[in-house]
Amino acid sequence: MYLIIQFICYALAILFTAWIIPGIEVDNFLSAGLLAIVIGLINLTIKPILLLVTLPVNILTFGLLTFVINAVLLMFAGAIVPGVDVNGFLSALFGSILISILFAGVARFTRYY
């Protein structure tokens, strides 16, 4: 039950982000759910490798490179999932920041269920 609630909240967070940020378009709830799964898989596999490879530059930029990595990974996930369009780097950057904030709130809220 916990995973179902968390999955629905993640999909709703993605739909909210697409509603707020111009340049991010999600066709329907199914596309948002698929994007949530793809983002989870990317964060599980590709993101740790990228963070490890870019660690020296990330230290020099005081962690700001992490925002760029998140934006690029969001653009990559949007290219994979049908029904999701991420137009432009700035949309991806602001969208990834908002998605990160919403995902952290969802994780904090749903940990009690």
C-alpha positions in Angstrom: 0.0 0.0 0.0 2.9 2.3 0.8 4.4 2.0 -2.7 1.1 2.6 -4.4 0.5 5.8 -2.4 4.0 7.0 -3.0 3.8 6.3 -6.8 0.5 8.2 -7.1 1.9 11.1 -5.2 5.1 11.2 -7.4 2.9 11.1 -10.6 0.8 14.0 -9.2 4.0 15.9 -8.3 5.1 15.5 -11.9 1.7 16.7 -13.2 1.9 19.7 -10.9 5.4 20.5 -12.2 4.2 20.3 -15.8 1.3 22.6 -14.9 3.6 25.2 -13.2 6.7 25.2 -15.4 6.3 26.3 -19.0 8.2 24.1 -21.4 7.4 20.9 -19.6 4.4 19.1 -21.0 2.9 15.8 -19.8 -0.1 14.4 -21.8 -1.8 12.3 -19.1 -1.5 10.6 -15.7 -0.1 7.4 -17.4 2.8 9.4 -18.9 3.4 11.0 -15.5 3.5 7.6 -13.8 5.9 6.2 -16.4 8.1 9.3 -16.0 8.1 8.8 -12.3 9.3 5.2 -12.8 12.0 6.2 -15.3 13.2 9.0 -13.1 13.5 6.5 -10.2 15.4 4.1 -12.4 17.7 6.8 -13.6 18.3 8.1 -10.1 19.1 4.5 -9.1 21.5 3.7 -11.9 22.9 6.6 -13.9 22.9 9.5 -11.4 25.4 7.9 -8.8 27.9 7.2 -11.6 27.6 10.8 -13.0 28.0 12.3 -9.5 31.1 10.2 -8.9 32.7 11.1 -12.2 32.0 14.8 -11.8 32.9 14.9 -8.1 36.0 17.2 -8.5 34.1 19.8 -10.6 31.1 19.4 -8.2 33.3 20.3 -5.3 34.7 23.3 -7.1 31.2 24.6 -7.9 30.0 24.0 -4.3 27.5 21.4 -5.5 25.8 23.6 -8.1 26.7 21.1 -10.8 24.2 18.7 -9.2 21.4 21.0 -10.4 22.8 20.8 -14.0 23.1 17.0 -13.8 19.5 16.7 -12.5 18.3 18.9 -15.4 20.1 16.8 -18.0 18.7 13.6 -16.5 15.2 15.1 -16.6 15.7 16.0 -20.3 16.9 12.4 -20.9 13.9 10.9 -19.1 11.6 13.2 -21.0 13.1 12.0 -24.3 12.6 8.3 -23.3 8.9 8.5 -22.1 6.2 9.0 -24.7 3.8 11.8 -24.0 6.4 13.9 -22.1 8.2 16.9 -23.7 10.9 18.9 -21.9 11.6 22.0 -24.1 14.9 23.7 -23.2 17.5 23.6 -20.5 16.0 26.3 -18.3 12.6 24.5 -18.2 14.5 21.3 -17.3 16.5 23.1 -14.6 13.5 24.7 -12.9 11.5 21.6 -13.3 14.1 19.4 -11.8 14.4 21.7 -8.8 10.6 21.7 -8.3 10.4 18.0 -8.8 13.2 17.4 -6.2 11.4 19.6 -3.6 8.1 17.9 -4.3 9.6 14.4 -4.2 11.3 15.2 -0.8 7.9 16.4 0.5 6.2 13.2 -0.7 8.9 11.0 0.8 8.5 12.8 4.1 4.8 12.7 4.1 4.4 9.1 3.0 7.0 7.6 5.3 4.3 7.3 8.0 2.0 5.1 5.9 
